[in-house]
Amino acid sequence: MTRCSQKRKRAYDRGHYARAEELSEQRKEHQLMMEKLNKQASDWIFFENNKVRKPGEIDLHGLFVEEAIVRVVSAIEDAKRRGDTEILLIVGKGLHSSGGVPKLKDAIEEFIKPQPFLVARSDPTNGGRLIVRLESPDTELLGRTNLLVA
């Protein structure tokens, strides 16, 4: 993608507009392929981390924040369908994050905070886990999965 963008700029600066357009299209194709591969990797990581987990418990290690939020929304919806009142999110303590700051935990807490009828708290036995209480199992998440995507 980067090389196509650089070549496109050089072609455009030289007045080779048709070539610049070709390179722009190639960059778009590379971007689509990258997004497809990232999705496959995310799905594989999530599957491997959760293949032995029980319903209502999901491990989000290895996911980017946006990917984790999508999985949390899905887990909450699944929990509502089952009639569960809580789910357990394994988010990690941030030990492998830059600066030791738990990105997933903080982002998920921020996502849940404004949601009506959802309350998140740290698991008192393990700071790398969040317990999310569903106070009303028939409310919706109001389509808030794009809060952190900028």
DSSP file (Angstrom, degrees, kcal/mol; ACC not computed):
  #  RESIDUE AA STRUCTURE BP1 BP2  ACC     N-H-->O    O-->H-N    N-H-->O    O-->H-N    TCO  KAPPA ALPHA  PHI   PSI    X-CA   Y-CA   Z-CA
    1    1 A M     >        0   0    0      0, 0.0     4,-2.4     0, 0.0     5,-0.2   0.000 360.0 360.0 360.0 -47.4    0.0    0.0    0.0
    2    2 A T  H  >  +     0   0    0      1,-0.2     4,-2.6     2,-0.2     5,-0.2   0.923 360.0  48.9 -63.3 -44.5    2.7    2.4    1.0
    3    3 A R  H  > S+     0   0    0      1,-0.2     4,-2.9     2,-0.2     5,-0.2   0.912 110.8  50.6 -63.1 -41.1    4.8    1.8   -2.1
    4    4 A C  H  > S+     0   0    0      1,-0.2     4,-2.6     2,-0.2    -1,-0.2   0.913 111.1  49.2 -62.0 -41.3    1.7    2.2   -4.3
    5    5 A S  H  X S+     0   0    0     -4,-2.4     4,-2.2     2,-0.2    -2,-0.2   0.917 112.9  46.9 -63.6 -42.7    0.9    5.5   -2.6
    6    6 A Q  H  X S+     0   0    0     -4,-2.6     4,-2.2     2,-0.2    -2,-0.2   0.931 114.8  45.7 -65.3 -45.0    4.5    6.7   -3.0
    7    7 A K  H  X S+     0   0    0     -4,-2.9     4,-2.8     1,-0.2    -2,-0.2   0.879 111.0  54.3 -64.9 -37.6    4.6    5.7   -6.7
    8    8 A R  H  X S+     0   0    0     -4,-2.6     4,-2.8    -5,-0.2    -1,-0.2   0.923 108.3  48.9 -61.5 -44.5    1.2    7.3   -7.3
    9    9 A K  H  X S+     0   0    0     -4,-2.2     4,-2.9     2,-0.2    -2,-0.2   0.923 112.3  47.8 -63.0 -43.7    2.4   10.6   -5.9
   10   10 A R  H  X S+     0   0    0     -4,-2.2     4,-1.6     2,-0.2     6,-0.2   0.926 113.2  48.2 -62.8 -43.6    5.5   10.5   -8.1
   11   11 A A  H  <>S+     0   0    0     -4,-2.8     5,-2.8     2,-0.2     4,-0.3   0.922 113.6  47.3 -62.5 -43.3    3.5    9.7  -11.2
   12   12 A Y  H ><5S+     0   0    0     -4,-2.8     3,-1.6     1,-0.2    -2,-0.2   0.927 109.4  52.9 -64.1 -44.8    1.0   12.4  -10.4
   13   13 A D  H 3<5S+     0   0    0     -4,-2.9    -1,-0.2     1,-0.3    -2,-0.2   0.811 109.5  50.4 -60.7 -29.9    3.7   15.0   -9.8
   14   14 A R  T 3<5S-     0   0    0     -4,-1.6    -1,-0.3    -5,-0.2    -2,-0.2   0.451 121.7-108.0 -87.2  -1.4    5.3   14.1  -13.2
   15   15 A G  T < 5S+     0   0    0     -3,-1.6     2,-1.5    -4,-0.3     3,-0.2   0.600  77.3 135.0  87.2   9.8    1.9   14.5  -14.9
   16   16 A H     >< +     0   0    0     -5,-2.8     4,-2.3    -6,-0.2    -1,-0.2  -0.589  21.6 163.3 -91.4  74.5    1.3   10.8  -15.5
   17   17 A Y  H  >  +     0   0    0     -2,-1.5     4,-2.2     1,-0.2    -1,-0.2   0.841  68.0  53.0 -68.2 -36.2   -2.3   10.9  -14.3
   18   18 A A  H  > S+     0   0    0     -3,-0.2     4,-2.1     2,-0.2    -1,-0.2   0.927 112.3  46.0 -65.4 -43.3   -3.4    7.6  -15.9
   19   19 A R  H  > S+     0   0    0      1,-0.2     4,-2.5     2,-0.2    -2,-0.2   0.895 110.3  54.1 -65.0 -39.8   -0.5    5.8  -14.1
   20   20 A A  H  X S+     0   0    0     -4,-2.3     4,-2.0     1,-0.2    -1,-0.2   0.898 108.5  49.6 -60.9 -40.0   -1.3    7.6  -10.9
   21   21 A E  H  X S+     0   0    0     -4,-2.2     4,-2.2     2,-0.2    -2,-0.2   0.906 109.2  51.6 -66.2 -41.5   -4.9    6.4  -11.1
   22   22 A E  H  X S+     0   0    0     -4,-2.1     4,-2.3     1,-0.2    -2,-0.2   0.932 111.4  47.4 -58.4 -46.3   -3.7    2.8  -11.8
   23   23 A L  H  X S+     0   0    0     -4,-2.5     4,-2.4     1,-0.2    -1,-0.2   0.854 108.5  54.7 -66.1 -35.0   -1.5    2.9   -8.7
   24   24 A S  H  X S+     0   0    0     -4,-2.0     4,-1.9    -5,-0.2    -1,-0.2   0.913 109.2  47.9 -63.7 -41.7   -4.3    4.4   -6.6
   25   25 A E  H  X S+     0   0    0     -4,-2.2     4,-2.2     2,-0.2    -2,-0.2   0.895 110.3  52.0 -65.5 -40.4   -6.5    1.4   -7.6
   26   26 A Q  H  X S+     0   0    0     -4,-2.3     4,-2.5     1,-0.2    -2,-0.2   0.913 107.8  52.1 -61.7 -42.0   -3.7   -1.0   -6.8
   27   27 A R  H  X S+     0   0    0     -4,-2.4     4,-2.4     1,-0.2    -1,-0.2   0.908 108.4  51.0 -60.6 -41.9   -3.4    0.6   -3.3
   28   28 A K  H  X S+     0   0    0     -4,-1.9     4,-2.4     2,-0.2    -1,-0.2   0.901 109.5  50.3 -62.2 -41.2   -7.1    0.2   -2.7
   29   29 A E  H  X S+     0   0    0     -4,-2.2     4,-2.2     2,-0.2    -2,-0.2   0.916 110.8  49.2 -62.8 -43.1   -6.9   -3.5   -3.7
   30   30 A H  H  X S+     0   0    0     -4,-2.5     4,-2.6     1,-0.2    -2,-0.2   0.899 110.2  51.6 -62.4 -40.0   -4.0   -4.0   -1.3
   31   31 A Q  H  X S+     0   0    0     -4,-2.4     4,-2.6     2,-0.2    -2,-0.2   0.919 109.1  49.5 -64.0 -43.3   -5.9   -2.2    1.5
   32   32 A L  H  X S+     0   0    0     -4,-2.4     4,-2.2     1,-0.2    -1,-0.2   0.905 112.1  48.7 -61.8 -40.9   -8.9   -4.5    0.9
   33   33 A M  H  X S+     0   0    0     -4,-2.2     4,-2.6     2,-0.2    -2,-0.2   0.908 110.4  51.2 -65.0 -41.8   -6.7   -7.6    1.1
   34   34 A M  H  X S+     0   0    0     -4,-2.6     4,-2.7     1,-0.2    -2,-0.2   0.926 110.7  48.3 -60.6 -45.2   -5.0   -6.3    4.3
   35   35 A E  H  X S+     0   0    0     -4,-2.6     4,-2.1     2,-0.2    -1,-0.2   0.893 111.6  50.1 -63.4 -40.0   -8.4   -5.8    5.9
   36   36 A K  H  X S+     0   0    0     -4,-2.2     4,-2.2     2,-0.2    -2,-0.2   0.926 113.1  45.6 -63.4 -45.4   -9.5   -9.3    4.8
   37   37 A L  H  X S+     0   0    0     -4,-2.6     4,-2.5     2,-0.2    -2,-0.2   0.883 110.9  52.9 -67.3 -38.5   -6.4  -10.8    6.3
   38   38 A N  H  X S+     0   0    0     -4,-2.7     4,-2.6    -5,-0.2    -1,-0.2   0.906 109.4  49.7 -61.7 -40.9   -6.7   -8.8    9.5
   39   39 A K  H  X S+     0   0    0     -4,-2.1     4,-2.7     2,-0.2    -2,-0.2   0.919 110.7  49.4 -64.0 -44.0  -10.2  -10.1    9.9
   40   40 A Q  H  X S+     0   0    0     -4,-2.2     4,-2.4     2,-0.2    -2,-0.2   0.915 112.3  48.0 -60.9 -43.1   -9.1  -13.7    9.4
   41   41 A A  H  X S+     0   0    0     -4,-2.5     4,-2.8     2,-0.2     5,-0.2   0.922 112.0  49.4 -64.3 -43.7   -6.3  -13.2   11.9
   42   42 A S  H  X S+     0   0    0     -4,-2.6     4,-2.6     1,-0.2    -2,-0.2   0.917 111.8  48.4 -61.3 -44.6   -8.7  -11.7   14.4
   43   43 A D  H  X S+     0   0    0     -4,-2.7     4,-2.6     2,-0.2    -1,-0.2   0.909 112.9  48.3 -62.4 -42.3  -11.2  -14.5   14.0
   44   44 A W  H  X S+     0   0    0     -4,-2.4     4,-2.9     2,-0.2     5,-0.2   0.934 112.3  48.0 -65.3 -46.2   -8.5  -17.1   14.4
   45   45 A I  H  X S+     0   0    0     -4,-2.8     4,-2.4     1,-0.2    -2,-0.2   0.936 114.1  47.0 -59.2 -47.3   -7.1  -15.5   17.5
   46   46 A F  H  X S+     0   0    0     -4,-2.6     4,-1.2    -5,-0.2    -2,-0.2   0.925 113.1  48.7 -62.7 -44.8  -10.5  -15.2   19.0
   47   47 A F  H >X S+     0   0    0     -4,-2.6     4,-1.0    -5,-0.2     3,-0.6   0.942 112.5  47.7 -60.6 -48.4  -11.4  -18.8   18.2
   48   48 A E  H 3< S+     0   0    0     -4,-2.9     3,-0.5     1,-0.2     4,-0.2   0.894 113.0  48.5 -62.0 -40.4   -8.2  -20.2   19.6
   49   49 A N  H 3< S+     0   0    0     -4,-2.4    -1,-0.2    -5,-0.2    -2,-0.2   0.714 121.8  34.5 -70.6 -20.5   -8.5  -18.2   22.8
   50   50 A N  H X< S+     0   0    0     -4,-1.2     3,-1.2    -3,-0.6    -1,-0.2   0.331  78.9 105.4-121.0   7.3  -12.1  -19.2   23.3
   51   51 A K  T 3< S+     0   0    0     -4,-1.0    -1,-0.1    -3,-0.5    -2,-0.1   0.751  94.7  34.2 -66.6 -21.4  -12.5  -22.8   22.1
   52   52 A V  T 3  S+     0   0    0     -4,-0.2    -1,-0.3    -3,-0.1     2,-0.2   0.275  94.2 113.7-113.0  10.5  -12.7  -24.2   25.6
   53   53 A R    <   -     0   0    0     -3,-1.2     3,-0.1     1,-0.1    -3,-0.1  -0.510  64.8-123.2 -80.8 150.1  -14.5  -21.3   27.3
   54   54 A K    >   -     0   0    0     -2,-0.2     3,-1.4     1,-0.1    -1,-0.1  -0.515  43.2 -78.4 -85.8 160.7  -17.9  -21.7   28.7
   55   55 A P  T 3  S+     0   0    0      0, 0.0    -1,-0.1     0, 0.0     3,-0.1  -0.283 119.8  32.2 -57.1 141.6  -20.8  -19.5   27.5
   56   56 A G  T 3  S+     0   0    0      1,-0.1    32,-3.3    -3,-0.1     2,-0.4   0.535 103.1  90.3  88.5   6.2  -20.7  -16.1   29.1
   57   57 A E  E <   +a   88   0A   0     -3,-1.4     2,-0.4    30,-0.2    32,-0.2  -0.973  50.8 175.4-137.3 119.2  -16.9  -16.0   29.3
   58   58 A I  E     -a   89   0A   0     30,-2.5    32,-3.3    -2,-0.4     2,-0.6  -0.984  22.9-144.8-131.6 141.3  -14.8  -14.6   26.5
   59   59 A D  E     -a   90   0A   0     -2,-0.4    32,-0.2   -13,-0.2   -10,-0.1  -0.891  14.5-179.5-101.6 121.2  -11.0  -14.0   26.2
   60   60 A L    >   +     0   0    0     30,-3.0     3,-1.7    -2,-0.6    31,-0.1   0.310  31.7 136.5-105.1   5.9  -10.1  -10.9   24.3
   61   61 A H  T 3   +     0   0    0     29,-0.4   -12,-0.1     1,-0.2     3,-0.1  -0.233  69.4  22.6 -53.3 140.2   -6.3  -11.2   24.5
   62   62 A G  T 3  S+     0   0    0      1,-0.3     2,-0.3   -13,-0.0    -1,-0.2   0.373  96.6 115.6  86.4  -4.5   -4.6  -10.4   21.2
   63   63 A L    <   -     0   0    0     -3,-1.7    -1,-0.3   -18,-0.1     2,-0.1  -0.673  67.1-116.3 -96.7 152.7   -7.4   -8.4   19.7
   64   64 A F     >  -     0   0    0     -2,-0.3     4,-2.7    -3,-0.1     5,-0.2  -0.454  37.5-103.3 -75.2 160.3   -7.3   -4.7   18.8
   65   65 A V  H  > S+     0   0    0      1,-0.2     4,-2.5     2,-0.2     5,-0.2   0.913 120.9  48.7 -53.8 -50.1   -9.7   -2.4   20.7
   66   66 A E  H  > S+     0   0    0      1,-0.2     4,-1.8     2,-0.2    -1,-0.2   0.894 112.7  48.6 -61.3 -40.0  -12.2   -2.1   17.9
   67   67 A E  H  > S+     0   0    0      1,-0.2     4,-1.9     2,-0.2    -1,-0.2   0.905 111.2  50.6 -64.9 -41.4  -12.2   -5.9   17.4
   68   68 A A  H  X S+     0   0    0     -4,-2.7     4,-2.4     1,-0.2    -2,-0.2   0.898 106.9  53.8 -64.7 -40.9  -12.7   -6.5   21.1
   69   69 A I  H  X S+     0   0    0     -4,-2.5     4,-2.5     1,-0.2    -1,-0.2   0.916 107.5  51.0 -60.8 -43.1  -15.6   -4.1   21.3
   70   70 A V  H  X S+     0   0    0     -4,-1.8     4,-2.0     1,-0.2    -1,-0.2   0.913 111.4  48.2 -60.5 -42.2  -17.4   -5.9   18.5
   71   71 A R  H  X S+     0   0    0     -4,-1.9     4,-2.5     2,-0.2    -2,-0.2   0.869 110.0  52.5 -67.2 -36.2  -16.9   -9.2   20.3
   72   72 A V  H  X S+     0   0    0     -4,-2.4     4,-2.6     2,-0.2     5,-0.2   0.930 108.3  50.1 -65.2 -45.1  -18.2   -7.7   23.6
   73   73 A V  H  X S+     0   0    0     -4,-2.5     4,-2.4     1,-0.2    -2,-0.2   0.931 112.7  47.4 -58.1 -45.5  -21.3   -6.5   21.9
   74   74 A S  H  X S+     0   0    0     -4,-2.0     4,-2.6     1,-0.2    -1,-0.2   0.905 111.3  50.7 -62.6 -41.9  -21.9  -10.0   20.5
   75   75 A A  H  X S+     0   0    0     -4,-2.5     4,-2.4     2,-0.2    -1,-0.2   0.884 110.5  49.3 -64.5 -38.8  -21.2  -11.6   23.8
   76   76 A I  H  X S+     0   0    0     -4,-2.6     4,-2.4     2,-0.2    -1,-0.2   0.919 111.4  48.6 -66.6 -43.4  -23.7   -9.3   25.6
   77   77 A E  H  X S+     0   0    0     -4,-2.4     4,-2.1    -5,-0.2    -2,-0.2   0.913 112.4  48.9 -63.2 -41.7  -26.4  -10.0   22.9
   78   78 A D  H  X S+     0   0    0     -4,-2.6     4,-1.9     1,-0.2    -2,-0.2   0.912 110.2  51.7 -62.3 -42.2  -25.7  -13.8   23.3
   79   79 A A  H  X>S+     0   0    0     -4,-2.4     5,-2.5     1,-0.2     4,-1.1   0.896 108.0  51.7 -62.6 -40.5  -26.0  -13.5   27.1
   80   80 A K  H ><5S+     0   0    0     -4,-2.4     3,-0.6     1,-0.2    -1,-0.2   0.923 108.3  51.2 -61.3 -44.0  -29.3  -11.7   26.8
   81   81 A R  H 3<5S+     0   0    0     -4,-2.1    -1,-0.2     1,-0.3    -2,-0.2   0.862 112.1  46.8 -62.2 -35.2  -30.6  -14.4   24.6
   82   82 A R  H 3<5S-     0   0    0     -4,-1.9    -1,-0.3    -5,-0.1    -2,-0.2   0.661 114.8-118.3 -79.3 -14.9  -29.6  -17.0   27.1
   83   83 A G  T <<5 +     0   0    0     -4,-1.1    -3,-0.2    -3,-0.6    -2,-0.1   0.655  58.1 158.0  84.4  17.0  -31.1  -15.0   29.9
   84   84 A D      < -     0   0    0     -5,-2.5    -1,-0.2    -6,-0.2     3,-0.1  -0.356  35.5-157.9 -70.9 154.6  -27.7  -14.6   31.7
   85   85 A T  S    S+     0   0    0      1,-0.2    49,-2.9    48,-0.1     2,-0.3   0.492  73.9  30.5-108.3  -8.7  -27.3  -11.7   34.1
   86   86 A E  E     - B   0 133A   0     47,-0.3     2,-0.3    -7,-0.1    47,-0.2  -0.991  56.7-165.8-146.4 152.2  -23.5  -11.5   33.9
   87   87 A I  E     - B   0 132A   0     45,-2.0    45,-2.8    -2,-0.3     2,-0.5  -0.971  18.6-135.0-132.7 155.0  -20.6  -12.1   31.5
   88   88 A L  E     -aB  57 131A   0    -32,-3.3   -30,-2.5    -2,-0.3     2,-0.6  -0.942  15.8-164.3-111.5 123.8  -16.9  -12.4   32.2
   89   89 A L  E     -aB  58 130A   0     41,-3.2    41,-3.0    -2,-0.5     2,-0.9  -0.935   9.4-152.3-110.2 120.5  -14.5  -10.6   29.9
   90   90 A I  E     +aB  59 129A   0    -32,-3.3   -30,-3.0    -2,-0.6   -29,-0.4  -0.822  32.3 154.9 -92.8 107.8  -10.8  -11.6   30.1
   91   91 A V        -     0   0    0     37,-2.0    14,-0.3    -2,-0.9    13,-0.3   0.573  44.0-121.7-113.1 -15.6   -9.1   -8.4   29.0
   92   92 A G        -     0   0    0     36,-2.5    13,-0.2     1,-0.1    -1,-0.1  -0.016  19.5 -96.7  87.9 162.8   -5.6   -8.7   30.6
   93   93 A K        -     0   0    0     35,-0.1    -1,-0.1    11,-0.1    36,-0.1   0.456  56.9-107.0 -96.3  -3.9   -3.8   -6.4   33.0
   94   94 A G  S >  S+     0   0    0     -3,-0.2     3,-1.1     7,-0.2     6,-0.1   0.623  74.2 139.4  88.1  13.3   -1.9   -4.6   30.3
   95   95 A L  T 3  S+     0   0    0      1,-0.3     4,-0.1     5,-0.1     5,-0.1   0.794  78.2  38.9 -62.6 -28.0    1.4   -6.3   31.2
   96   96 A H  T 3  S+     0   0    0      2,-0.1    -1,-0.3     4,-0.1     2,-0.2   0.377  97.6 100.4-103.1   3.0    2.3   -6.6   27.5
   97   97 A S  S X  S-     0   0    0     -3,-1.1     3,-2.3     1,-0.1     2,-0.2  -0.530  90.0 -88.2 -84.7 155.1    0.9   -3.2   26.5
   98   98 A S  G >  S+     0   0    0      1,-0.3     3,-1.0    -2,-0.2    -1,-0.1  -0.441 116.7   8.6 -63.2 131.0    3.2   -0.2   26.0
   99   99 A G  G 3  S-     0   0    0      1,-0.2    -1,-0.3    -2,-0.2    -4,-0.1   0.505 118.9 -88.3  75.7   4.7    3.6    1.6   29.3
  100  100 A G  G <  S+     0   0    0     -3,-2.3    -1,-0.2     1,-0.2    -2,-0.2   0.707  84.3 146.5  67.6  19.0    1.9   -1.3   31.1
  101  101 A V    <   -     0   0    0     -3,-1.0     2,-1.3    -6,-0.1    -1,-0.2  -0.784  53.5-126.0 -92.1 126.3   -1.5    0.4   30.5
  102  102 A P     >  -     0   0    0      0, 0.0     4,-2.1     0, 0.0     5,-0.2  -0.557  30.1-179.3 -75.2  96.1   -4.4   -2.1   29.9
  103  103 A K  H  > S+     0   0    0     -2,-1.3     4,-2.5     2,-0.2     5,-0.2   0.936  77.5  45.2 -62.4 -49.6   -5.8   -0.8   26.6
  104  104 A L  H  > S+     0   0    0    -13,-0.3     4,-2.9     2,-0.2     5,-0.3   0.944 113.5  48.9 -62.8 -48.1   -8.6   -3.4   26.3
  105  105 A K  H  > S+     0   0    0    -14,-0.3     4,-2.4     1,-0.2     5,-0.2   0.944 114.9  43.9 -58.1 -50.6   -9.8   -3.1   29.9
  106  106 A D  H  X S+     0   0    0     -4,-2.1     4,-2.3     1,-0.2    -1,-0.2   0.915 115.3  48.4 -62.3 -44.1   -9.9    0.7   29.8
  107  107 A A  H  X S+     0   0    0     -4,-2.5     4,-2.2    -5,-0.2    -1,-0.2   0.900 112.5  47.6 -65.9 -41.0  -11.6    0.9   26.4
  108  108 A I  H  X S+     0   0    0     -4,-2.9     4,-2.5    -5,-0.2     5,-0.2   0.900 110.9  51.2 -69.0 -39.6  -14.2   -1.7   27.3
  109  109 A E  H  X S+     0   0    0     -4,-2.4     4,-2.3    -5,-0.3    -2,-0.2   0.919 111.6  48.2 -60.7 -42.3  -15.0    0.1   30.6
  110  110 A E  H  < S+     0   0    0     -4,-2.3    -2,-0.2     1,-0.2    -1,-0.2   0.869 111.9  50.1 -65.7 -36.5  -15.4    3.4   28.6
  111  111 A F  H  < S+     0   0    0     -4,-2.2     4,-0.3     1,-0.2    -2,-0.2   0.905 115.3  42.1 -66.4 -41.6  -17.6    1.7   26.1
  112  112 A I  H >< S+     0   0    0     -4,-2.5     3,-1.7     1,-0.2     6,-0.2   0.826  95.9  79.8 -76.8 -32.3  -19.9    0.2   28.8
  113  113 A K  T 3< S+     0   0    0     -4,-2.3    -1,-0.2     1,-0.3    -2,-0.1   0.859  99.3  37.5 -47.6 -50.0  -20.0    3.2   31.0
  114  114 A P  T 3  S+     0   0    0      0, 0.0    -1,-0.3     0, 0.0    -2,-0.1   0.555  91.9 109.6 -83.0  -3.5  -22.7    5.1   29.0
  115  115 A Q  S X  S-     0   0    0     -3,-1.7     3,-1.3    -4,-0.3     2,-0.1  -0.546  73.2-123.0 -74.6 126.6  -24.7    2.0   28.1
  116  116 A P  T 3  S+     0   0    0      0, 0.0    20,-0.1     0, 0.0     3,-0.1  -0.457  91.4  12.1 -67.0 140.3  -28.0    1.8   29.9
  117  117 A F  T 3  S+     0   0    0      1,-0.2    18,-2.6    -2,-0.1    19,-0.8   0.619 103.4 106.0  71.4  16.0  -28.5   -1.3   32.0
  118  118 A L  E <   -C  134   0A   0     -3,-1.3     2,-0.4    -6,-0.2    16,-0.2  -0.991  42.3-178.9-125.2 136.5  -24.8   -2.4   31.8
  119  119 A V  E     -C  133   0A   0     14,-1.9    14,-3.4    -2,-0.4     2,-0.4  -0.993   6.8-164.1-134.9 127.5  -22.3   -2.2   34.7
  120  120 A A  E     +C  132   0A   0     -2,-0.4     2,-0.3    12,-0.2    12,-0.2  -0.896  13.1 168.3-111.2 140.4  -18.7   -3.3   34.5
  121  121 A R  E     -C  131   0A   0     10,-2.0    10,-3.1    -2,-0.4     2,-0.1  -0.990  39.0 -99.2-144.8 152.0  -16.4   -3.9   37.4
  122  122 A S  E     -C  130   0A   0     -2,-0.3     8,-0.2     8,-0.2     5,-0.1  -0.434  42.5-107.9 -67.6 142.9  -13.0   -5.5   37.8
  123  123 A D  E >   -C  126   0A   0      6,-2.6     3,-1.2     3,-0.6     6,-0.2  -0.613  24.2-142.5 -69.0 123.2  -13.0   -9.0   39.1
  124  124 A P  T 3  S+     0   0    0      0, 0.0     3,-0.2     0, 0.0    -1,-0.2   0.725  99.7  49.5 -64.4 -19.2  -11.8   -8.7   42.7
  125  125 A T  T 3  S+     0   0    0      1,-0.3     2,-0.3     4,-0.0    -2,-0.0   0.607 124.3  22.6 -93.0 -12.4   -9.8  -12.0   42.3
  126  126 A N  E X   - C   0 123A   0     -3,-1.2     3,-1.6     3,-0.2    -3,-0.6  -0.804  59.9-157.5-158.6 108.9   -8.1  -11.0   39.0
  127  127 A G  E 3  S+     0   0A   0      1,-0.3    -1,-0.1    -2,-0.3    -2,-0.0   0.569  91.1  68.8 -66.1  -9.3   -7.5   -7.4   37.8
  128  128 A G  E 3  S+     0   0A   0     -6,-0.1   -36,-2.5   -37,-0.1   -37,-2.0   0.242  92.5  72.9 -92.5  12.9   -7.3   -8.7   34.2
  129  129 A R  E <   -B   90   0A   0     -3,-1.6    -6,-2.6    -6,-0.2     2,-0.4  -0.971  63.6-155.1-129.9 144.1  -10.9   -9.6   34.1
  130  130 A L  E     -BC  89 122A   0    -41,-3.0   -41,-3.2    -2,-0.4     2,-0.6  -0.947   6.8-151.0-115.2 137.6  -14.1   -7.5   33.9
  131  131 A I  E     -BC  88 121A   0    -10,-3.1   -10,-2.0    -2,-0.4     2,-0.6  -0.942  13.3-160.8-105.3 123.5  -17.5   -8.7   35.1
  132  132 A V  E     -BC  87 120A   0    -45,-2.8   -45,-2.0    -2,-0.6     2,-0.5  -0.922   2.7-154.9-109.8 121.4  -20.3   -7.1   33.2
  133  133 A R  E     -BC  86 119A   0    -14,-3.4   -14,-1.9    -2,-0.6     2,-0.9  -0.819   5.5-149.4 -96.7 130.6  -23.7   -7.2   34.8
  134  134 A L  E     - C   0 118A   0    -49,-2.9   -16,-0.2    -2,-0.5   -17,-0.1  -0.861  13.5-175.5 -97.8 103.9  -26.7   -7.0   32.5
  135  135 A E  S    S+     0   0    0    -18,-2.6    -1,-0.2    -2,-0.9   -17,-0.1   0.778  79.2  23.4 -76.2 -25.3  -29.3   -5.2   34.6
  136  136 A S  S >  S-     0   0    0    -19,-0.8     3,-1.6   -20,-0.1    -1,-0.3  -0.856  70.2-161.1-140.1 103.1  -32.1   -5.6   32.1
  137  137 A P  T 3  S+     0   0    0      0, 0.0   -54,-0.1     0, 0.0   -53,-0.1   0.548  85.5  58.6 -67.4  -6.3  -31.6   -8.5   29.6
  138  138 A D  T 3  S+     0   0    0      2,-0.1     2,-0.2   -55,-0.1   -57,-0.0   0.274  81.0 102.0-108.4  14.0  -34.0   -7.1   27.0
  139  139 A T    <   -     0   0    0     -3,-1.6     2,-0.2   -22,-0.1   -59,-0.1  -0.644  65.6-128.3 -92.7 156.0  -32.4   -3.7   26.3
  140  140 A E        -     0   0    0     -2,-0.2    -2,-0.1     1,-0.1    -1,-0.0  -0.582  16.2-119.4 -99.9 163.5  -30.3   -3.1   23.2
  141  141 A L    >   -     0   0    0     -2,-0.2     3,-1.1   -26,-0.1    -1,-0.1   0.343  42.3-125.0 -85.2   7.6  -26.8   -1.6   23.0
  142  142 A L  T 3   -     0   0    0      1,-0.2    -1,-0.0     2,-0.1    -2,-0.0   0.754  54.1 -76.5  59.0  27.5  -28.1    1.3   20.9
  143  143 A G  T 3  S+     0   0    0      1,-0.1     3,-0.5     2,-0.1    -1,-0.2   0.855  83.9 149.4  57.6  40.1  -25.6    0.6   18.1
  144  144 A R    X   +     0   0    0     -3,-1.1     3,-1.4     1,-0.2    -1,-0.1   0.118  29.1 111.2 -94.9  21.5  -22.6    2.1   20.0
  145  145 A T  T 3  S+     0   0    0      1,-0.3     3,-0.3     2,-0.1    -1,-0.2   0.639  72.3  60.4 -71.5 -11.2  -19.9   -0.2   18.5
  146  146 A N  T >  S+     0   0    0     -3,-0.5     3,-0.5     1,-0.2    -1,-0.3   0.274  70.5 105.2 -99.3  13.8  -18.4    2.8   16.6
  147  147 A L  T <  S+     0   0    0     -3,-1.4    -1,-0.2     1,-0.2    -2,-0.1   0.873  88.7  34.2 -59.1 -39.4  -17.6    4.9   19.7
  148  148 A L  T 3  S+     0   0    0     -3,-0.3     2,-0.7   -82,-0.1    -1,-0.2   0.470  93.8  98.0-100.6  -1.6  -13.9    4.2   19.5
  149  149 A V    <         0   0    0     -3,-0.5    -3,-0.0     1,-0.2     0, 0.0  -0.778 360.0 360.0 -90.9 115.7  -13.4    4.0   15.8
  150  150 A A              0   0    0     -2,-0.7    -1,-0.2     0, 0.0    -3,-0.0   0.391 360.0 360.0-119.1 360.0  -12.2    7.3   14.6
